[in-house]
């Protein structure tokens, strides 16, 4: 993550542009490419892992759209990559509304150029490290109705948040704002079972970037889903979340999961209604095998609704081929 709403310095590697390079994109600069090649040298399967992570996002959005979700907030969205969230969601729900959020001015500038012709899609300059400010942003609240279910996407973003930047409190603020029936989509680099020397080499590269790499143990990643029901298959390797193709796990793990905020329930007398911001809950009272609870309360949830669209998700993960622009041109676009 770069500085809060800062104009990017193209001589300093950016996680967004490094990731773009991993995916085969062209929206990167020599400093980004040099850093990316150092990561690849330390871990040759990096490109495979990046593509698997992008496919997970596509599958998760397709799944949620099939379960009726029509509002999406993509935090730390990164440089535009086709298919984008709105393109996937609108194949299932043409009325889907999407807000893309990033604190990298290059990302938001290019995203606005892509989304300008799409009604119901907007781009916000915002930083996940400031969730209260972000969730109150006028452009976001004009499009997103927080009284209805929303999908909050945190795909490969939290592992760029330092411990002293309070990632647990950030996620608690996001979960608090979600209405019952909302979903959290998350992927995060894990330390479990990974060669520490390789992690150290990769960490050294990102120490010289605009944000450090902060992989975490699986137990800490699971904690981000506190109070949510983890949809089957739970917290798993990125290639194993409802896969659309056969794939093997890589030596460096990205763990992924989709959690649902339990629906409200009423007692027979009509009492028991809770404000959705206070809903913390746990297990489906029918013992629904499609959900795994991350405990935080004692109120019953509700069974997962059946999917409306059984078709497989579209293939994707190929970066858009933007016309290359030199530093001077980008500086003009970014208003620097």
C-alpha positions in Angstrom: 0.0 0.0 0.0 1.3 3.4 -0.9 0.9 6.6 1.0 -2.7 7.9 1.7 -3.9 9.3 -1.6 -0.3 10.0 -2.6 0.9 10.6 -6.2 3.1 7.6 -7.0 6.8 7.7 -7.4 7.6 5.5 -10.3 11.1 4.9 -9.1 9.8 3.1 -6.1 8.3 -0.4 -6.7 4.5 -0.6 -6.1 2.8 -3.9 -5.1 0.0 -3.1 -7.6 2.5 -2.7 -10.5 4.6 -5.7 -9.3 1.4 -7.8 -9.4 0.5 -6.4 -12.8 3.9 -7.6 -14.0 3.4 -11.1 -12.5 0.1 -11.3 -14.5 1.8 -10.3 -17.7 0.5 -6.7 -17.7 2.2 -3.6 -19.2 1.3 -1.0 -16.6 4.6 -1.2 -14.7 8.0 0.5 -14.7 11.7 -0.6 -14.5 11.7 -0.4 -10.7 8.6 -2.6 -10.6 10.0 -5.1 -13.1 13.3 -5.3 -11.3 11.6 -6.0 -8.0 9.2 -8.6 -9.6 12.1 -10.5 -11.1 13.8 -10.7 -7.7 10.7 -12.2 -6.3 10.5 -14.7 -9.2 14.1 -15.6 -8.7 13.4 -16.4 -5.0 10.2 -18.2 -5.9 9.8 -19.4 -9.6 6.1 -20.3 -9.2 5.2 -16.7 -8.4 3.4 -16.1 -11.7 1.4 -19.3 -11.3 0.4 -18.2 -7.8 -0.7 -14.7 -9.0 -2.8 -16.2 -11.7 -4.4 -18.6 -9.3 -5.2 -15.7 -7.0 -6.9 -13.8 -9.8 -9.0 -16.8 -10.8 -10.1 -17.2 -7.2 -11.5 -13.6 -7.3 -13.4 -14.4 -10.5 -14.9 -17.6 -9.0 -15.8 -15.9 -5.8 -17.6 -13.0 -7.5 -19.4 -15.4 -9.8 -20.5 -17.5 -6.8 -21.8 -14.4 -4.9 -23.6 -13.0 -7.9 -25.3 -16.4 -8.3 -26.4 -16.1 -4.7 -28.1 -12.8 -5.2 -25.4 -10.3 -4.2 -25.6 -7.1 -6.4 -23.3 -4.8 -4.4 -19.5 -5.1 -4.4 -16.7 -3.1 -2.8 -13.3 -4.1 -4.1 -10.6 -2.9 -1.6 -7.1 -2.5 -2.9 -8.4 -3.3 -6.3 -5.0 -3.0 -8.1 -4.6 -2.3 -11.8 -7.4 -3.2 -14.1 -7.4 -6.9 -15.1 -9.9 -8.5 -17.4 -12.4 -9.8 -16.4 -12.9 -7.1 -13.8 -15.3 -7.5 -10.9 -18.2 -5.6 -12.6 -17.7 -7.7 -15.8 -18.0 -11.0 -13.9 -20.9 -9.9 -11.6 -22.9 -8.5 -14.5 -22.8 -11.7 -16.4 -25.1 -13.0 -13.6 -26.7 -9.8 -12.3 -26.8 -7.0 -14.9 -27.9 -4.6 -12.1 -24.7 -5.2 -10.0 -23.1 -2.1 -8.6 -19.3 -2.0 -8.0 -17.0 0.4 -6.2 -13.3 0.0 -6.8 -11.0 1.4 -4.1 -7.3 2.0 -4.1 -4.8 4.4 -2.6 -2.5 4.3 -5.7 -3.3 7.2 -8.0 -2.1 5.3 -11.0 -4.5 2.5 -10.2 -7.5 4.8 -9.7 -6.7 6.9 -12.8 -6.6 3.9 -15.1 -9.6 2.4 -13.5 -11.6 5.5 -14.0 -10.7 5.5 -17.7 -12.0 1.9 -17.9 -15.2 2.5 -15.9 -16.2 5.9 -17.2 -18.8 4.4 -19.6 -20.3 2.0 -17.1 -23.2 3.2 -15.0 -23.3 1.8 -11.5 -19.5 1.5 -11.3 -17.3 4.0 -9.6 -13.7 4.4 -8.4 -12.7 5.8 -5.1 -9.3 7.1 -3.9 -9.3 5.5 -0.5 -7.1 3.5 1.9 -8.2 0.3 3.7 -6.1 1.5 6.7 -8.7 4.3 7.3 -11.9 2.2 7.2 -14.2 4.8 8.9 -13.2 7.5 6.4 -13.5 5.1 3.5 -16.9 3.7 4.4 -18.2 7.3 4.7 -16.9 8.4 1.3 -19.7 10.2 -0.6 -19.0 8.4 -3.9 -19.1 5.1 -2.2 -22.3 5.7 -0.2 -24.1 7.1 -3.2 -23.7 3.7 -4.9 -23.7 1.2 -2.0 -26.7 0.8 0.3 -25.4 -0.7 3.5 -28.8 -1.7 4.7 -28.7 -4.4 2.0 -26.2 -7.3 1.6 -22.8 -6.3 0.1 -19.7 -8.2 -0.8 -16.5 -6.7 0.5 -13.5 -8.0 -1.4 -10.1 -8.0 0.3 -8.1 -10.0 -2.2 -4.3 -9.9 -1.6 -4.5 -6.6 0.3 -4.2 -7.5 4.0 -0.8 -9.0 3.6 0.4 -5.4 2.9 -0.9 -4.1 6.2 1.6 -4.1 9.1 0.7 -5.2 12.5 1.0 -1.7 13.9 -1.6 -0.6 11.3 -4.2 -2.7 13.2 -5.4 -5.1 10.6 -7.8 -6.8 13.0 -9.4 -3.5 13.9 -9.7 -2.7 10.2 -11.6 -5.9 9.5 -13.8 -5.5 12.6 -14.9 -2.1 11.3 -15.7 -3.6 7.9 -17.6 -6.5 9.4 -19.5 -4.1 11.6 -20.7 -2.2 8.6 -21.9 -5.2 6.7 -25.7 -6.0 6.8 -26.7 -9.6 7.5 -26.4 -11.7 4.4 -23.3 -9.8 3.4 -20.0 -11.6 2.4 -16.3 -11.1 3.0 -14.0 -12.4 0.3 -10.4 -12.6 1.4 -7.1 -14.0 0.2 -3.9 -13.7 2.1 -0.3 -15.0 2.0 0.4 -17.6 4.7 3.5 -18.6 6.6 2.4 -22.1 7.4 4.5 -24.8 5.7 6.5 -22.2 3.8 10.3 -22.0 3.5 11.3 -19.2 5.8 14.4 -18.4 3.7 12.1 -17.8 0.6 9.8 -15.7 2.6 12.7 -13.7 3.9 14.0 -13.0 0.4 10.6 -12.0 -0.8 10.1 -9.8 2.2 13.4 -8.0 1.5 12.1 -7.1 -1.9 8.9 -5.6 -0.6 10.8 -3.7 2.1 12.0 -1.5 -0.7 8.5 -1.1 -2.2 5.7 1.3 -1.1 4.3 -1.4 1.2 5.9 -4.4 3.0 4.9 -8.0 2.6 3.3 -9.3 5.8 2.4 -13.0 5.5 0.6 -14.5 8.5 -0.2 -17.9 10.1 -3.5 -19.5 9.0 -4.9 -19.0 12.6 -4.4 -15.2 12.2 -6.0 -15.2 8.8 -9.0 -17.1 10.1 -9.4 -14.5 12.7 -10.3 -12.0 10.0 -13.6 -13.9 9.6 -14.6 -13.6 13.2 -18.4 -13.7 13.5 -18.9 -14.9 9.9 -19.8 -18.3 8.5 -17.1 -19.7 6.3 -18.6 -21.0 3.1 -17.5 -24.5 2.0 -14.7 -25.5 1.5 -13.6 -23.1 4.3 -10.2 -21.4 4.5 -8.2 -23.3 1.9 -5.3 -22.9 -0.6 -6.1 -20.4 -3.4 -6.3 -23.2 -6.0 -8.7 -25.3 -3.9 -11.6 -22.8 -3.4 -14.3 -24.2 -5.6 -11.8 -24.9 -8.4 -12.8 -24.7 -12.0 -9.8 -26.7 -13.1 -7.3 -29.2 -11.7 -4.5 -27.4 -10.0 -1.9 -28.3 -7.4 -1.0 -26.2 -4.4 2.2 -24.2 -4.6 5.0 -24.2 -2.0 4.1 -20.7 -1.0 0.5 -20.6 0.1 -2.2 -18.0 -0.4 -5.1 -18.9 1.8 -8.6 -17.9 0.6 -12.1 -17.9 2.1 -15.5 -16.4 1.7 -17.4 -15.6 4.9 -21.1 -14.7 5.3 -22.6 -12.5 8.0 -25.5 -14.6 9.4 -29.0 -13.5 8.7 -31.2 -12.2 11.5 -33.8 -14.5 13.0 -37.0 -13.8 14.9 -38.4 -15.6 17.9 -42.0 -16.9 17.6 -43.2 -13.9 19.7 -41.6 -11.5 17.2 -38.8 -10.6 19.7 -35.2 -11.1 19.1 -34.6 -8.7 16.2 -31.1 -7.2 16.4 -29.6 -4.3 14.8 -27.4 -5.7 12.0 -24.3 -3.8 13.2 -24.5 -5.9 16.5 -24.9 -9.2 14.7 -21.8 -11.3 15.5 -23.0 -14.7 15.1 -22.2 -18.3 14.6 -23.6 -21.6 13.3 -26.5 -22.4 11.1 -29.2 -23.8 13.3 -29.8 -26.6 10.8 -26.2 -27.6 10.8 -25.8 -26.5 7.2 -22.7 -28.4 5.9 -22.0 -25.5 3.5 -20.8 -23.2 6.3 -18.2 -23.4 9.0 -18.5 -20.9 11.8 -15.8 -18.7 13.1 -17.3 -18.1 16.6 -18.1 -14.7 18.0 -21.6 -15.0 19.4 -24.5 -17.2 20.2 -27.3 -16.3 17.8 -28.4 -18.8 15.1 -27.8 -18.0 11.4 -29.7 -19.3 8.4 -29.0 -21.8 5.7 -27.1 -20.8 2.6 -29.6 -20.1 -0.3 -29.4 -22.3 -3.4 -27.3 -20.8 -6.2 -29.3 -19.2 -9.0 -26.8 -19.7 -11.8 -25.1 -23.1 -11.9 -22.9 -22.4 -14.9 -19.1 -22.3 -14.3 -17.4 -18.9 -14.0 -15.8 -17.3 -17.0 -12.2 -17.9 -17.6 -10.0 -14.9 -17.1 -7.1 -13.2 -15.4 -5.5 -11.6 -18.4 -4.5 -8.0 -17.8 -6.0 -5.4 -20.1 -3.6 -4.2 -22.8 -3.4 -0.5 -22.2 -1.5 1.7 -24.7 1.9 2.1 -23.1 2.5 5.6 -21.6 5.7 7.2 -20.6 6.3 8.8 -17.2 5.6 12.3 -18.5 2.2 11.2 -19.9 1.2 9.4 -16.7 2.3 12.4 -14.7 0.0 14.6 -16.7 -2.9 12.1 -16.2 -2.3 12.0 -12.5 -2.2 15.7 -12.2 1.3 15.9 -11.0 
